[in-house]
Amino acid sequence: MSLRLGALQDALLDPGNVDKALRAAEEVAGYENRLAAIENRLTLLTWMVTFLTALAVANLWLTMTVLSRLPR
């Protein structure tokens, strides 16, 4: 998909044309769906990073606990 919304620009330049307005609405809705999908994936990635960070901290804590109990 291109960054330029051509149908939206055409509809804004010709405000009386209903067909152009409908095409522009479909084009904007397509971008909205695409942005929603990106937002969902970003939320999933955020949860994954949070979980892995917590796992790494727990691993570090457990390692330090075990190492501190070893005889010197």
N, CA, C and O atoms as a GROMACS GRO file, in nm:
protein
  288
    1MET      N    1   0.084  -0.119   0.000
    1MET     CA    2   0.000   0.000   0.000
    1MET      C    3   0.088   0.124   0.000
    1MET      O    4   0.191   0.131   0.067
    2SER      N    5   0.045   0.219  -0.076
    2SER     CA    6   0.121   0.342  -0.081
    2SER      C    7   0.087   0.430   0.037
    2SER      O    8  -0.016   0.414   0.103
    3LEU      N    9   0.175   0.524   0.062
    3LEU     CA   10   0.153   0.615   0.174
    3LEU      C   11   0.051   0.722   0.137
    3LEU      O   12  -0.017   0.775   0.225
    4ARG      N   13   0.041   0.754   0.011
    4ARG     CA   14  -0.051   0.859  -0.034
    4ARG      C   15  -0.191   0.801  -0.052
    4ARG      O   16  -0.208   0.698  -0.117
    5LEU      N   17  -0.289   0.866   0.005
    5LEU     CA   18  -0.428   0.823  -0.008
    5LEU      C   19  -0.489   0.895  -0.128
    5LEU      O   20  -0.549   1.002  -0.114
    6GLY      N   21  -0.475   0.834  -0.245
    6GLY     CA   22  -0.520   0.899  -0.368
    6GLY      C   23  -0.670   0.917  -0.375
    6GLY      O   24  -0.717   1.023  -0.416
    7ALA      N   25  -0.746   0.816  -0.336
    7ALA     CA   26  -0.892   0.827  -0.340
    7ALA      C   27  -0.942   0.932  -0.243
    7ALA      O   28  -1.039   1.002  -0.271
    8LEU      N   29  -0.877   0.944  -0.128
    8LEU     CA   30  -0.916   1.045  -0.031
    8LEU      C   31  -0.889   1.185  -0.085
    8LEU      O   32  -0.970   1.276  -0.069
    9GLN      N   33  -0.776   1.201  -0.150
    9GLN     CA   34  -0.743   1.331  -0.208
    9GLN      C   35  -0.844   1.367  -0.318
    9GLN      O   36  -0.889   1.481  -0.326
   10ASP      N   37  -0.879   1.270  -0.402
   10ASP     CA   38  -0.977   1.295  -0.507
   10ASP      C   39  -1.112   1.334  -0.448
   10ASP      O   40  -1.179   1.424  -0.500
   11ALA      N   41  -1.153   1.267  -0.341
   11ALA     CA   42  -1.282   1.297  -0.278
   11ALA      C   43  -1.282   1.435  -0.213
   11ALA      O   44  -1.383   1.505  -0.216
   12LEU      N   45  -1.169   1.474  -0.156
   12LEU     CA   46  -1.161   1.606  -0.094
   12LEU      C   47  -1.160   1.718  -0.197
   12LEU      O   48  -1.209   1.828  -0.172
   13LEU      N   49  -1.103   1.689  -0.315
   13LEU     CA   50  -1.100   1.790  -0.421
   13LEU      C   51  -1.234   1.802  -0.493
   13LEU      O   52  -1.264   1.906  -0.551
   14ASP      N   53  -1.315   1.696  -0.488
   14ASP     CA   54  -1.446   1.697  -0.552
   14ASP      C   55  -1.551   1.656  -0.449
   14ASP      O   56  -1.593   1.540  -0.447
   15PRO      N   57  -1.595   1.748  -0.363
   15PRO     CA   58  -1.681   1.712  -0.250
   15PRO      C   59  -1.820   1.666  -0.290
   15PRO      O   60  -1.888   1.605  -0.207
   16GLY      N   61  -1.867   1.692  -0.410
   16GLY     CA   62  -2.003   1.654  -0.448
   16GLY      C   63  -2.015   1.513  -0.504
   16GLY      O   64  -2.126   1.465  -0.523
   17ASN      N   65  -1.905   1.446  -0.530
   17ASN     CA   66  -1.906   1.315  -0.593
   17ASN      C   67  -1.916   1.204  -0.487
   17ASN      O   68  -1.824   1.184  -0.408
   18VAL      N   69  -2.029   1.133  -0.487
   18VAL     CA   70  -2.054   1.030  -0.386
   18VAL      C   71  -1.967   0.907  -0.412
   18VAL      O   72  -1.920   0.844  -0.316
   19ASP      N   73  -1.944   0.872  -0.537
   19ASP     CA   74  -1.862   0.754  -0.568
   19ASP      C   75  -1.719   0.771  -0.517
   19ASP      O   76  -1.660   0.678  -0.462
   20LYS      N   77  -1.665   0.890  -0.536
   20LYS     CA   78  -1.529   0.916  -0.487
   20LYS      C   79  -1.526   0.913  -0.334
   20LYS      O   80  -1.428   0.868  -0.275
   21ALA      N   81  -1.631   0.960  -0.271
   21ALA     CA   82  -1.637   0.959  -0.125
   21ALA      C   83  -1.642   0.815  -0.073
   21ALA      O   84  -1.578   0.783   0.027
   22LEU      N   85  -1.717   0.729  -0.141
   22LEU     CA   86  -1.725   0.589  -0.099
   22LEU      C   87  -1.590   0.518  -0.117
   22LEU      O   88  -1.548   0.441  -0.030
   23ARG      N   89  -1.522   0.544  -0.228
   23ARG     CA   90  -1.390   0.485  -0.249
   23ARG      C   91  -1.291   0.535  -0.144
   23ARG      O   92  -1.208   0.458  -0.095
   24ALA      N   93  -1.302   0.663  -0.110
   24ALA     CA   94  -1.213   0.718  -0.007
   24ALA      C   95  -1.241   0.655   0.129
   24ALA      O   96  -1.148   0.626   0.204
   25ALA      N   97  -1.368   0.633   0.160
   25ALA     CA   98  -1.403   0.569   0.288
   25ALA      C   99  -1.350   0.426   0.294
   25ALA      O  100  -1.300   0.383   0.398
   26GLU      N  101  -1.359   0.353   0.183
   26GLU     CA  102  -1.305   0.217   0.179
   26GLU      C  103  -1.154   0.218   0.196
   26GLU      O  104  -1.098   0.132   0.265
   27GLU      N  105  -1.088   0.314   0.133
   27GLU     CA  106  -0.943   0.323   0.143
   27GLU      C  107  -0.898   0.355   0.286
   27GLU      O  108  -0.803   0.296   0.336
   28VAL      N  109  -0.968   0.447   0.350
   28VAL     CA  110  -0.935   0.483   0.489
   28VAL      C  111  -0.964   0.366   0.582
   28VAL      O  112  -0.888   0.342   0.676
   29ALA      N  113  -1.072   0.293   0.558
   29ALA     CA  114  -1.105   0.177   0.640
   29ALA      C  115  -0.997   0.069   0.626
   29ALA      O  116  -0.964   0.002   0.722
   30GLY      N  117  -0.944   0.054   0.506
   30GLY     CA  118  -0.835  -0.042   0.485
   30GLY      C  119  -0.712  -0.005   0.566
   30GLY      O  120  -0.647  -0.092   0.623
   31TYR      N  121  -0.680   0.122   0.570
   31TYR     CA  122  -0.567   0.166   0.651
   31TYR      C  123  -0.595   0.148   0.799
   31TYR      O  124  -0.505   0.114   0.876
   32GLU      N  125  -0.719   0.171   0.840
   32GLU     CA  126  -0.755   0.154   0.981
   32GLU      C  127  -0.739   0.007   1.022
   32GLU      O  128  -0.690  -0.022   1.131
   33ASN      N  129  -0.781  -0.085   0.935
   33ASN     CA  130  -0.766  -0.228   0.964
   33ASN      C  131  -0.618  -0.265   0.973
   33ASN      O  132  -0.578  -0.343   1.058
   34ARG      N  133  -0.540  -0.208   0.883
   34ARG     CA  134  -0.396  -0.237   0.883
   34ARG      C  135  -0.331  -0.186   1.011
   34ARG      O  136  -0.248  -0.254   1.070
   35LEU      N  137  -0.368  -0.066   1.054
   35LEU     CA  138  -0.313  -0.011   1.177
   35LEU      C  139  -0.357  -0.091   1.300
   35LEU      O  140  -0.280  -0.106   1.394
   36ALA      N  141  -0.479  -0.141   1.299
   36ALA     CA  142  -0.526  -0.222   1.410
   36ALA      C  143  -0.446  -0.352   1.419
   36ALA      O  144  -0.413  -0.398   1.529
   37ALA      N  145  -0.416  -0.412   1.305
   37ALA     CA  146  -0.336  -0.535   1.304
   37ALA      C  147  -0.195  -0.509   1.356
   37ALA      O  148  -0.140  -0.590   1.431
   38ILE      N  149  -0.138  -0.397   1.318
   38ILE     CA  150  -0.004  -0.361   1.367
   38ILE      C  151  -0.008  -0.338   1.517
   38ILE      O  152   0.083  -0.378   1.589
   39GLU      N  153  -0.113  -0.273   1.565
   39GLU     CA  154  -0.126  -0.248   1.708
   39GLU      C  155  -0.139  -0.379   1.786
   39GLU      O  156  -0.081  -0.393   1.893
   40ASN      N  157  -0.214  -0.474   1.732
   40ASN     CA  158  -0.228  -0.605   1.798
   40ASN      C  159  -0.094  -0.678   1.806
   40ASN      O  160  -0.061  -0.736   1.909
   41ARG      N  161  -0.019  -0.674   1.696
   41ARG     CA  162   0.112  -0.739   1.697
   41ARG      C  163   0.208  -0.671   1.793
   41ARG      O  164   0.288  -0.737   1.859
   42LEU      N  165   0.200  -0.538   1.801
   42LEU     CA  166   0.286  -0.465   1.894
   42LEU      C  167   0.252  -0.498   2.038
   42LEU      O  168   0.341  -0.508   2.122
   43THR      N  169   0.124  -0.514   2.068
   43THR     CA  170   0.082  -0.554   2.202
   43THR      C  171   0.137  -0.692   2.237
   43THR      O  172   0.186  -0.713   2.348
   44LEU      N  173   0.128  -0.784   2.144
   44LEU     CA  174   0.181  -0.918   2.166
   44LEU      C  175   0.332  -0.914   2.190
   44LEU      O  176   0.382  -0.980   2.282
   45LEU      N  177   0.403  -0.839   2.109
   45LEU     CA  178   0.548  -0.829   2.126
   45LEU      C  179   0.584  -0.766   2.260
   45LEU      O  180   0.682  -0.805   2.322
   46THR      N  181   0.505  -0.668   2.304
   46THR     CA  182   0.530  -0.605   2.434
   46THR      C  183   0.515  -0.708   2.546
   46THR      O  184   0.598  -0.712   2.637
   47TRP      N  185   0.410  -0.789   2.541
   47TRP     CA  186   0.391  -0.893   2.643
   47TRP      C  187   0.504  -0.995   2.638
   47TRP      O  188   0.550  -1.042   2.743
   48MET      N  189   0.550  -1.030   2.518
   48MET     CA  190   0.658  -1.127   2.506
   48MET      C  191   0.787  -1.073   2.567
   48MET      O  192   0.856  -1.145   2.639
   49VAL      N  193   0.820  -0.948   2.540
   49VAL     CA  194   0.941  -0.888   2.595
   49VAL      C  195   0.931  -0.878   2.746
   49VAL      O  196   1.028  -0.904   2.817
   50THR      N  197   0.814  -0.840   2.797
   50THR     CA  198   0.795  -0.831   2.941
   50THR      C  199   0.814  -0.968   3.007
   50THR      O  200   0.881  -0.978   3.110
   51PHE      N  201   0.756  -1.071   2.950
   51PHE     CA  202   0.769  -1.206   3.005
   51PHE      C  203   0.914  -1.252   3.003
   51PHE      O  204   0.962  -1.307   3.102
   52LEU      N  205   0.984  -1.230   2.892
   52LEU     CA  206   1.123  -1.274   2.882
   52LEU      C  207   1.213  -1.195   2.977
   52LEU      O  208   1.309  -1.250   3.030
   53THR      N  209   1.184  -1.068   2.998
   53THR     CA  210   1.262  -0.988   3.094
   53THR      C  211   1.241  -1.042   3.235
   53THR      O  212   1.337  -1.056   3.311
   54ALA      N  213   1.116  -1.072   3.271
   54ALA     CA  214   1.089  -1.129   3.403
   54ALA      C  215   1.157  -1.264   3.418
   54ALA      O  216   1.209  -1.295   3.525
   55LEU      N  217   1.158  -1.344   3.314
   55LEU     CA  218   1.224  -1.474   3.318
   55LEU      C  219   1.375  -1.457   3.337
   55LEU      O  220   1.437  -1.533   3.412
   56ALA      N  221   1.434  -1.361   3.270
   56ALA     CA  222   1.577  -1.336   3.284
   56ALA      C  223   1.612  -1.289   3.425
   56ALA      O  224   1.714  -1.330   3.480
   57VAL      N  225   1.529  -1.203   3.482
   57VAL     CA  226   1.552  -1.155   3.619
   57VAL      C  227   1.540  -1.270   3.717
   57VAL      O  228   1.622  -1.282   3.808
   58ALA      N  229   1.440  -1.356   3.701
   58ALA     CA  230   1.424  -1.472   3.788
   58ALA      C  231   1.542  -1.567   3.774
   58ALA      O  232   1.589  -1.622   3.874
   59ASN      N  233   1.590  -1.585   3.653
   59ASN     CA  234   1.706  -1.671   3.630
   59ASN      C  235   1.830  -1.613   3.698
   59ASN      O  236   1.906  -1.686   3.760
   60LEU      N  237   1.849  -1.485   3.687
   60LEU     CA  238   1.963  -1.419   3.753
   60LEU      C  239   1.953  -1.433   3.904
   60LEU      O  240   2.052  -1.464   3.970
   61TRP      N  241   1.835  -1.410   3.960
   61TRP     CA  242   1.815  -1.422   4.104
   61TRP      C  243   1.842  -1.564   4.151
   61TRP      O  244   1.910  -1.586   4.252
   62LEU      N  245   1.790  -1.662   4.078
   62LEU     CA  246   1.811  -1.801   4.116
   62LEU      C  247   1.959  -1.839   4.107
   62LEU      O  248   2.010  -1.908   4.195
   63THR      N  249   2.026  -1.795   4.005
   63THR     CA  250   2.168  -1.823   3.990
   63THR      C  251   2.248  -1.763   4.105
   63THR      O  252   2.335  -1.828   4.162
   64MET      N  253   2.218  -1.638   4.139
   64MET     CA  254   2.289  -1.573   4.249
   64MET      C  255   2.259  -1.641   4.382
   64MET      O  256   2.347  -1.650   4.468
   65THR      N  257   2.138  -1.687   4.401
   65THR     CA  258   2.101  -1.756   4.525
   65THR      C  259   2.177  -1.888   4.537
   65THR      O  260   2.230  -1.919   4.644
   66VAL      N  261   2.184  -1.964   4.431
   66VAL     CA  262   2.256  -2.092   4.432
   66VAL      C  263   2.404  -2.068   4.452
   66VAL      O  264   2.468  -2.139   4.530
   67LEU      N  265   2.460  -1.971   4.382
   67LEU     CA  266   2.604  -1.944   4.395
   67LEU      C  267   2.641  -1.894   4.533
   67LEU      O  268   2.751  -1.922   4.582
   68SER      N  269   2.552  -1.820   4.597
   68SER     CA  270   2.584  -1.768   4.730
   68SER      C  271   2.582  -1.878   4.836
   68SER      O  272   2.642  -1.861   4.943
   69ARG      N  273   2.516  -1.989   4.810
   69ARG     CA  274   2.510  -2.100   4.905
   69ARG      C  275   2.620  -2.203   4.886
   69ARG      O  276   2.634  -2.294   4.968
   70LEU      N  277   2.697  -2.189   4.782
   70LEU     CA  278   2.807  -2.286   4.759
   70LEU      C  279   2.919  -2.259   4.860
   70LEU      O  280   2.943  -2.144   4.897
   71PRO      N  281   2.986  -2.364   4.902
   71PRO     CA  282   3.098  -2.342   4.993
   71PRO      C  283   3.215  -2.277   4.917
   71PRO      O  284   3.234  -2.298   4.798
   72ARG      N  285   3.290  -2.199   4.991
   72ARG     CA  286   3.403  -2.130   4.927
   72ARG      C  287   3.529  -2.204   4.942
   72ARG      O  288   3.633  -2.159   4.893
   0.00000   0.00000   0.00000
